[in-house]
Every structure is written in structure tokens, then in C-alpha cells.
Amino acid sequence: MRNLDQLAGPETRWLAWAEGETLLHTDLRPDNLLVTAGGTVVVVDWAWPCRGAAWVDLAFLAPAIAGAGIDPDPILADQPTTRDLDPVAVDSLLCAMVGYWATQSRLPGPPRSPGLRAYQARAAQTSLTWLKSRTGRS
């Protein structure tokens, strides 16, 4: 709560950076990525496709990378879609993700997806931890 005012501003700015014409999945996470026997990665579960900036899907995947114990920042610094991106854009999107996951995790659980709210709570915590490390806040 002590950082809420400082987070509210950045959370609103991500949309401007996210504009673009790339087809986005917007829900990239390990369980939506399948590796074939030949080693090809196939993206599944396209429930929320939209158009936007090419960097957005990698930023959406980054909290899962952090949750696996891998620092996503060197990955973002090395990828063509994110290497020249203003870090504030990622922080802004990450801030919005934390708010989304935290809000969603507090809703009643849907009967057909009993683990969803727990997943969302973990995603909120992992995203918040990464945001804190990026911004130097506690």
C-alpha cells in the first residue's frame, strides 16, 4: 500500500508502448508452450489474441521465467524486440500485470478451473517480486 500512488501512474502508461500490429498471444506461460518431438515450440490456447507491439508477449512470459528462478532481465536485454525498449515500458506493463493478477486472484474461483485463483495469486507475487527487483523498491 505504501507504494500504491507510485505504481498507479506507471500502470496507466503501458498501453501507449504496447501499440503495434504484431499478432500477440497475451497469455504466454509454460503450460501454453508445447515442445514437439522435433524440438519445435508450438504456442497453444489462443484465448486472448490481439494486435500490439512485438515485445509484449515476451514481457508477459517474463514473470514465469522469473518464477522458475531465472532472471528475465538478461533475456530481455538480448532479444531484438526488447533490447532497445525503454525499461519503463516493461515496468509499466509489469505493474499492470501485478494489479491484474492480484485483482483476479481475489475473485471467486470458477467451477471448471479450481486452481485458477491460486495460479493468479502466485503470478501476482512472482510479478511483484520481479517488479521490486527492477525498480529497487521494497
N, CA, C and O of each residue as an XYZ file, in Angstrom:
552
protein
N       0.813     -1.205      0.000
C       0.000      0.000      0.000
C       0.857      1.270      0.000
O       0.459      2.299     -0.547
N       2.051      1.183      0.628
C       2.868      2.400      0.709
C       3.361      2.861     -0.664
O       3.738      4.023     -0.814
N       3.368      1.995     -1.651
C       3.822      2.355     -2.998
C       2.686      2.504     -3.994
O       2.927      2.702     -5.185
N       1.450      2.410     -3.520
C       0.308      2.412     -4.433
C       0.273      3.653     -5.325
O       0.055      3.538     -6.532
N       0.482      4.824     -4.753
C       0.465      6.049     -5.571
C       1.577      6.048     -6.613
O       1.379      6.519     -7.733
N       2.746      5.521     -6.251
C       3.869      5.473     -7.181
C       3.642      4.445     -8.284
O       4.218      4.560     -9.365
N       2.812      3.446     -8.020
C       2.545      2.415     -9.011
C       1.374      2.768     -9.928
O       1.314      2.298    -11.065
N       0.457      3.581     -9.447
C      -0.739      3.914    -10.228
C      -0.381      4.656    -11.512
O      -0.976      4.393    -12.556
N       0.560      5.560    -11.456
C       0.970      6.301    -12.649
C       1.572      5.414    -13.712
O       1.096      5.407    -14.847
N       2.619      4.658    -13.373
C       3.234      3.783    -14.379
C       2.264      2.753    -14.959
O       2.368      2.393    -16.131
N       1.338      2.288    -14.154
C       0.406      1.270    -14.634
C      -0.418      1.769    -15.811
O      -0.800      0.975    -16.671
N      -0.697      3.046    -15.867
C      -1.545      3.586    -16.929
C      -0.793      3.841    -18.232
O      -1.424      4.045    -19.269
N       0.551      3.835    -18.203
C       1.322      4.215    -19.387
C       1.656      3.074    -20.336
O       2.111      3.336    -21.450
N       1.452      1.837    -19.950
C       1.901      0.721    -20.782
C       1.163      0.650    -22.106
O       1.739      0.196    -23.095
N      -0.076      1.076    -22.161
C      -0.859      0.957    -23.398
C      -0.215      1.681    -24.573
O      -0.226      1.167    -25.692
N       0.340      2.854    -24.343
C       0.970      3.606    -25.438
C       2.159      2.833    -26.009
O       2.351      2.803    -27.225
N       2.956      2.210    -25.142
C       4.108      1.432    -25.608
C       3.686      0.121    -26.267
O       4.426     -0.438    -27.076
N       2.510     -0.361    -25.924
C       2.064     -1.682    -26.406
C       1.359     -1.628    -27.757
O       0.962     -2.670    -28.279
N       1.196     -0.450    -28.330
C       0.537     -0.352    -29.633
C       1.415     -0.942    -30.726
O       2.634     -0.774    -30.723
N       0.776     -1.635    -31.659
C       1.514     -2.215    -32.774
C       0.623     -3.135    -33.590
O      -0.576     -3.249    -33.333
N       1.216     -3.782    -34.567
C       0.464     -4.635    -35.494
C       0.858     -6.116    -35.429
O       0.425     -6.900    -36.273
N       1.663     -6.507    -34.451
C       2.080     -7.906    -34.311
C       0.951     -8.720    -33.686
O       0.291     -8.253    -32.758
N       0.725     -9.925    -34.184
C      -0.244    -10.831    -33.562
C       0.319    -11.279    -32.217
O       1.408    -11.849    -32.150
N      -0.424    -11.018    -31.156
C       0.004    -11.361    -29.804
C      -0.861    -12.471    -29.222
O      -2.061    -12.535    -29.489
N      -0.270    -13.316    -28.453
C      -0.972    -14.372    -27.721
C      -1.562    -13.793    -26.438
O      -2.717    -14.074    -26.116
N      -0.819    -13.017    -25.723
C      -1.139    -12.295    -24.484
C      -1.344    -13.187    -23.257
O      -1.771    -12.698    -22.210
N      -1.054    -14.457    -23.366
C      -1.149    -15.346    -22.203
C      -0.029    -16.380    -22.252
O      -0.227    -17.547    -21.914
N       1.157    -15.930    -22.682
C       2.270    -16.863    -22.762
C       2.720    -17.249    -21.359
O       2.958    -16.400    -20.500
N       2.827    -18.533    -21.160
C       3.322    -19.125    -19.926
C       3.682    -20.563    -20.264
O       3.276    -21.062    -21.314
N       4.417    -21.229    -19.419
C       4.905    -22.564    -19.786
C       3.826    -23.557    -20.211
O       4.056    -24.358    -21.117
N       2.661    -23.520    -19.580
C       1.643    -24.501    -19.952
C       0.939    -24.176    -21.264
O       0.095    -24.951    -21.714
N       1.264    -23.061    -21.877
C       0.741    -22.729    -23.203
C       1.808    -22.892    -24.291
O       1.612    -22.479    -25.434
N       2.930    -23.494    -23.920
C       4.018    -23.750    -24.863
C       4.298    -25.249    -24.871
O       4.622    -25.830    -23.836
N       4.174    -25.863    -26.023
C       4.444    -27.287    -26.163
C       5.677    -27.474    -27.034
O       5.856    -26.778    -28.033
N       6.519    -28.412    -26.650
C       7.703    -28.729    -27.438
C       7.445    -30.059    -28.142
O       7.172    -31.072    -27.499
N       7.535    -30.041    -29.464
C       7.306    -31.254    -30.238
C       8.522    -32.178    -30.130
O       9.578    -31.776    -29.642
N       8.358    -33.408    -30.587
C       9.467    -34.375    -30.577
C      10.660    -33.847    -31.375
O      11.807    -34.178    -31.072
N      10.394    -33.035    -32.381
C      11.467    -32.461    -33.192
C      12.096    -31.210    -32.595
O      13.025    -30.649    -33.176
N      11.600    -30.763    -31.438
C      12.160    -29.597    -30.769
C      11.512    -28.271    -31.111
O      11.944    -27.227    -30.624
N      10.481    -28.297    -31.942
C       9.772    -27.066    -32.289
C       8.823    -26.677    -31.154
O       8.148    -27.534    -30.584
N       8.776    -25.401    -30.833
C       7.854    -24.911    -29.818
C       6.558    -24.492    -30.510
O       6.569    -23.734    -31.480
N       5.448    -25.001    -29.989
C       4.125    -24.669    -30.511
C       3.368    -23.913    -29.420
O       3.290    -24.373    -28.281
N       2.818    -22.769    -29.765
C       2.040    -21.974    -28.823
C       0.580    -22.390    -28.948
O       0.019    -22.394    -30.044
N      -0.039    -22.743    -27.807
C      -1.428    -23.210    -27.787
C      -2.279    -22.300    -26.912
O      -1.770    -21.387    -26.262
N      -3.565    -22.557    -26.906
C      -4.550    -21.857    -26.071
C      -4.594    -20.363    -26.390
O      -4.255    -19.521    -25.559
N      -5.008    -20.068    -27.583
C      -5.083    -18.681    -28.059
C      -6.422    -18.051    -27.671
O      -7.210    -17.679    -28.540
N      -6.677    -17.933    -26.376
C      -7.955    -17.392    -25.907
C      -8.038    -15.867    -26.014
O      -9.137    -15.319    -26.099
N      -6.900    -15.178    -26.011
C      -6.889    -13.717    -25.974
C      -6.016    -13.095    -27.062
O      -5.239    -12.191    -26.755
N      -6.107    -13.535    -28.316
C      -5.247    -12.941    -29.340
C      -5.633    -11.485    -29.614
O      -6.803    -11.109    -29.542
N      -4.629    -10.691    -29.926
C      -4.872     -9.299    -30.311
C      -3.633     -8.789    -31.044
O      -2.648     -9.513    -31.194
N      -3.692     -7.557    -31.493
C      -2.540     -6.927    -32.136
C      -1.875     -5.972    -31.157
O      -2.535     -5.338    -30.333
N      -0.553     -5.883    -31.266
C       0.178     -4.965    -30.404
C       1.650     -4.985    -30.726
O       2.071     -5.534    -31.745
N       2.426     -4.386    -29.857
C       3.875     -4.325    -30.040
C       4.487     -5.707    -29.832
O       4.058     -6.463    -28.960
N       5.486     -6.023    -30.635
C       6.096     -7.357    -30.614
C       6.716     -7.715    -29.262
O       6.832     -8.900    -28.950
N       7.109     -6.758    -28.470
C       7.763     -7.028    -27.183
C       6.812     -7.520    -26.106
O       7.253     -8.105    -25.116
N       5.513     -7.295    -26.279
C       4.542     -7.554    -25.220
C       4.501     -9.027    -24.802
O       4.490     -9.325    -23.608
N       4.479     -9.944    -25.760
C       4.393    -11.358    -25.386
C       5.607    -11.814    -24.583
O       5.459    -12.599    -23.645
N       6.795    -11.345    -24.925
C       7.967    -11.721    -24.139
C       7.856    -11.150    -22.725
O       8.222    -11.820    -21.759
N       7.364     -9.939    -22.598
C       7.181     -9.343    -21.273
C       6.138    -10.116    -20.469
O       6.281    -10.268    -19.256
N       5.088    -10.607    -21.135
C       4.089    -11.419    -20.438
C       4.676    -12.752    -19.974
O       4.271    -13.273    -18.935
N       5.608    -13.299    -20.716
C       6.242    -14.566    -20.360
C       7.295    -14.388    -19.259
O       7.577    -15.331    -18.520
N       7.867    -13.211    -19.145
C       8.979    -12.982    -18.230
C       8.686    -13.327    -16.764
O       9.573    -13.879    -16.114
N       7.509    -13.043    -16.200
C       7.278    -13.453    -14.814
C       7.344    -14.974    -14.616
O       7.785    -15.434    -13.563
N       6.921    -15.746    -15.595
C       7.044    -17.208    -15.494
C       8.517    -17.605    -15.515
O       8.919    -18.553    -14.841
N       9.308    -16.887    -16.282
C      10.751    -17.135    -16.314
C      11.336    -16.836    -14.936
O      12.125    -17.616    -14.405
N      10.942    -15.698    -14.364
C      11.409    -15.332    -13.018
C      10.940    -16.357    -11.986
O      11.683    -16.706    -11.069
N       9.712    -16.833    -12.137
C       9.180    -17.830    -11.216
C       9.934    -19.145    -11.256
O       9.895    -19.918    -10.299
N      10.618    -19.401    -12.355
C      11.426    -20.617    -12.492
C      12.836    -20.410    -11.943
O      13.684    -21.297    -12.041
N      13.081    -19.230    -11.365
C      14.381    -18.965    -10.779
C      15.414    -18.404    -11.742
O      16.607    -18.375    -11.440
N      14.951    -17.961    -12.897
C      15.844    -17.394    -13.913
C      15.580    -15.897    -14.009
O      14.427    -15.480    -14.119
N      16.613    -15.100    -13.969
C      16.459    -13.649    -14.092
C      16.072    -13.319    -15.534
O      16.868    -13.549    -16.444
N      14.871    -12.785    -15.764
C      14.463    -12.475    -17.137
C      15.139    -11.239    -17.734
O      15.110    -11.048    -18.949
N      15.743    -10.401    -16.894
C      16.315     -9.159    -17.418
C      17.416     -9.372    -18.457
O      17.414     -8.676    -19.472
N      18.354    -10.298    -18.255
C      19.342    -10.532    -19.319
C      18.706    -11.060    -20.611
O      19.195    -10.782    -21.706
N      17.639    -11.805    -20.480
C      16.927    -12.300    -21.671
C      16.302    -11.129    -22.415
O      16.424    -11.030    -23.635
N      15.631    -10.243    -21.683
C      15.021     -9.067    -22.307
C      16.084     -8.173    -22.948
O      15.857     -7.584    -24.005
N      17.242     -8.079    -22.301
C      18.315     -7.232    -22.831
C      18.914     -7.801    -24.112
O      19.555     -7.072    -24.869
N      18.714     -9.088    -24.363
C      19.329     -9.757    -25.513
C      18.386     -9.932    -26.705
O      18.846    -10.185    -27.818
N      17.097     -9.802    -26.490
C      16.136    -10.087    -27.558
C      15.881     -8.857    -28.434
O      15.801     -7.739    -27.925
N      15.753     -9.057    -29.739
C      15.539     -7.922    -30.654
C      14.302     -7.088    -30.319
O      14.309     -5.873    -30.516
N      13.246     -7.718    -29.817
C      12.014     -6.964    -29.551
C      12.091     -6.134    -28.280
O      11.285     -5.223    -28.093
N      13.046     -6.431    -27.401
C      13.100     -5.735    -26.117
C      14.428     -5.049    -25.824
O      14.497     -4.227    -24.910
N      15.466     -5.355    -26.558
C      16.799     -4.844    -26.182
C      16.882     -3.319    -26.222
O      17.601     -2.733    -25.412
N      16.173     -2.662    -27.132
C      16.225     -1.201    -27.226
C      14.997     -0.523    -26.624
O      14.825      0.691    -26.738
N      14.158     -1.313    -25.991
C      12.927     -0.795    -25.397
C      13.237     -0.049    -24.100
O      14.060     -0.497    -23.302
N      12.587      1.071    -23.898
C      12.733      1.816    -22.650
C      12.318      0.892    -21.503
O      11.208      0.361    -21.528
N      13.166      0.687    -20.506
C      12.818     -0.194    -19.391
C      11.539      0.218    -18.672
O      10.877     -0.614    -18.051
N      11.193      1.489    -18.754
C       9.967      1.967    -18.123
C       8.741      1.313    -18.780
O       7.718      1.116    -18.124
N       8.842      0.982    -20.056
C       7.726      0.302    -20.735
C       7.476     -1.060    -20.109
O       6.328     -1.419    -19.845
N       8.531     -1.816    -19.869
C       8.390     -3.133    -19.238
C       7.885     -2.966    -17.813
O       6.993     -3.700    -17.386
N       8.439     -2.017    -17.072
C       7.989     -1.783    -15.698
C       6.508     -1.415    -15.662
O       5.764     -1.864    -14.789
N       6.100     -0.607    -16.607
C       4.713     -0.175    -16.675
C       3.776     -1.362    -16.943
O       2.754     -1.517    -16.275
N       4.133     -2.187    -17.917
C       3.327     -3.381    -18.203
C       3.346     -4.336    -17.019
O       2.317     -4.911    -16.664
N       4.499     -4.504    -16.415
C       4.632     -5.386    -15.263
C       3.772     -4.899    -14.102
O       3.143     -5.700    -13.412
N       3.747     -3.611    -13.893
C       2.904     -3.024    -12.859
C       1.426     -3.339    -13.121
O       0.686     -3.699    -12.206
N       1.014     -3.200    -14.372
C      -0.373     -3.529    -14.736
C      -0.653     -5.017    -14.534
O      -1.741     -5.391    -14.095
N       0.321     -5.862    -14.851
C       0.150     -7.299    -14.663
C      -0.035     -7.638    -13.185
O      -0.895     -8.447    -12.835
N       0.762     -7.028    -12.328
C       0.629     -7.266    -10.885
C      -0.779     -6.909    -10.425
O      -1.416     -7.677     -9.703
N      -1.259     -5.748    -10.842
C      -2.610     -5.338    -10.464
C      -3.668     -6.281    -10.983
O      -4.606     -6.626    -10.264
N      -3.523     -6.703    -12.239
C      -4.487     -7.635    -12.825
C      -4.507     -8.957    -12.072
O      -5.567     -9.429    -11.660
N      -3.320     -9.560    -11.892
C      -3.264    -10.868    -11.225
C      -3.774    -10.776     -9.798
O      -4.507    -11.658     -9.351
N      -3.404     -9.731     -9.075
C      -3.846     -9.587     -7.683
C      -5.361     -9.442     -7.607
O      -6.004    -10.055     -6.755
N      -5.928     -8.634     -8.493
C      -7.384     -8.456     -8.507
C      -8.091     -9.752     -8.873
O      -9.035    -10.158     -8.196
N      -7.644    -10.397     -9.931
C      -8.279    -11.646    -10.381
C      -8.185    -12.742     -9.325
O      -9.120    -13.524     -9.156
N      -7.060    -12.801     -8.617
C      -6.860    -13.875     -7.640
C      -7.830    -13.787     -6.466
O      -8.022    -14.764     -5.742
N      -8.430    -12.638     -6.280
C      -9.363    -12.442     -5.169
C     -10.819    -12.722     -5.543
O     -11.699    -12.671     -4.684
N     -11.074    -13.013     -6.801
C     -12.439    -13.317     -7.244
C     -12.804    -14.752     -6.873
O     -11.919    -15.572     -6.629
N     -14.103    -15.062     -6.829
C     -14.495    -16.458     -6.600
C     -13.931    -17.352     -7.708
O     -13.864    -16.948     -8.868
N     -13.539    -18.536     -7.349
C     -12.968    -19.473     -8.316
C     -14.030    -20.034     -9.250
O     -15.127    -20.373     -8.804
N     -13.720    -20.137    -10.546
C     -14.671    -20.742    -11.482
C     -14.715    -22.256    -11.264
O     -13.673    -22.875    -11.048
N     -15.889    -22.852    -11.318
C     -16.029    -24.282    -11.030
C     -15.194    -25.182    -11.943
O     -14.724    -26.229    -11.500
N     -15.004    -24.803    -13.183
C     -14.273    -25.653    -14.124
C     -12.764    -25.453    -14.096
O     -12.024    -26.134    -14.805
N     -12.321    -24.524    -13.280
C     -10.886    -24.265    -13.191
C     -10.518    -24.013    -11.722
O     -10.212    -22.882    -11.343
N     -10.547    -25.052    -10.910
C     -10.365    -24.868     -9.468
C      -9.005    -24.319     -9.052
O      -8.898    -23.738     -7.972
N      -7.981    -24.476     -9.851
C      -6.661    -23.980     -9.490
C      -6.346    -22.596    -10.020
O      -5.255    -22.077     -9.783
N      -7.287    -21.988    -10.736
C      -7.005    -20.710    -11.403
C      -6.642    -19.600    -10.427
O      -5.653    -18.898    -10.635
N      -7.418    -19.429     -9.373
C      -7.154    -18.315     -8.447
C      -5.824    -18.479     -7.724
O      -5.134    -17.491     -7.473
N      -5.455    -19.703     -7.389
C      -4.143    -19.935     -6.764
C      -3.030    -19.610     -7.755
O      -2.019    -19.013     -7.385
N      -3.217    -20.006     -9.020
C      -2.228    -19.668    -10.057
C      -2.092    -18.149    -10.168
O      -0.980    -17.627    -10.249
N      -3.217    -17.447    -10.171
C      -3.189    -15.999    -10.313
C      -2.510    -15.334     -9.116
O      -1.793    -14.346     -9.282
N      -2.729    -15.865     -7.918
C      -2.071    -15.317     -6.727
C      -0.561    -15.517     -6.826
O       0.203    -14.616     -6.480
N      -0.122    -16.685     -7.293
C       1.315    -16.932     -7.475
C       1.888    -16.008     -8.546
O       2.983    -15.467     -8.388
N       1.137    -15.832     -9.641
C       1.592    -14.943    -10.712
C       1.721    -13.506    -10.213
O       2.665    -12.806    -10.579
N       0.782    -13.065     -9.382
C       0.850    -11.717     -8.815
C       2.096    -11.570     -7.948
O       2.808    -10.571     -8.044
N       2.357    -12.562     -7.105
C       3.517    -12.482     -6.211
C       4.824    -12.520     -6.991
O       5.737    -11.742     -6.714
N       4.917    -13.415     -7.957
C       6.133    -13.511     -8.770
C       6.358    -12.215     -9.546
O       7.482    -11.716     -9.610
N       5.296    -11.672    -10.132
C       5.408    -10.427    -10.894
C       5.798     -9.266     -9.982
O       6.606     -8.418    -10.362
N       5.223     -9.228     -8.782
C       5.552     -8.163     -7.835
C       7.017     -8.256     -7.399
O       7.708     -7.242     -7.304
N       7.477     -9.461     -7.140
C       8.874     -9.651     -6.749
C       9.811     -9.172     -7.856
O      10.811     -8.507     -7.585
N       9.485     -9.511     -9.093
C      10.313     -9.069    -10.214
C      10.251     -7.548    -10.374
O      11.272     -6.906    -10.621
N       9.056     -6.974    -10.234
C       8.904     -5.517    -10.330
C       9.752     -4.824     -9.254
O      10.422     -3.829     -9.531
N       9.718     -5.349     -8.048
C      10.531     -4.778     -6.972
C      12.013     -4.838     -7.325
O      12.749     -3.881     -7.081
N      12.445     -5.940     -7.888
C      13.871     -6.055     -8.242
C      14.241     -5.102     -9.370
O      15.356     -4.581     -9.396
N      13.327     -4.870    -10.294
C      13.597     -3.955    -11.412
C      13.631     -2.502    -10.973
O      14.412     -1.703    -11.489
N      12.770     -2.165    -10.010
C      12.619     -0.768     -9.626
C      13.381     -0.400     -8.360
O      13.489      0.776     -8.014
N      13.913     -1.412     -7.665
C      14.638     -1.150     -6.419
C      13.748     -0.780     -5.268
O      14.200     -0.174     -4.297
N      12.477     -1.140     -5.366
C      11.528     -0.825     -4.273
C      11.332     -2.052     -3.410
O      11.546     -3.184     -3.843
N      10.924     -1.800     -2.186
C      10.638     -2.930     -1.292
C       9.178     -2.947     -0.888
O       8.755     -3.826     -0.138
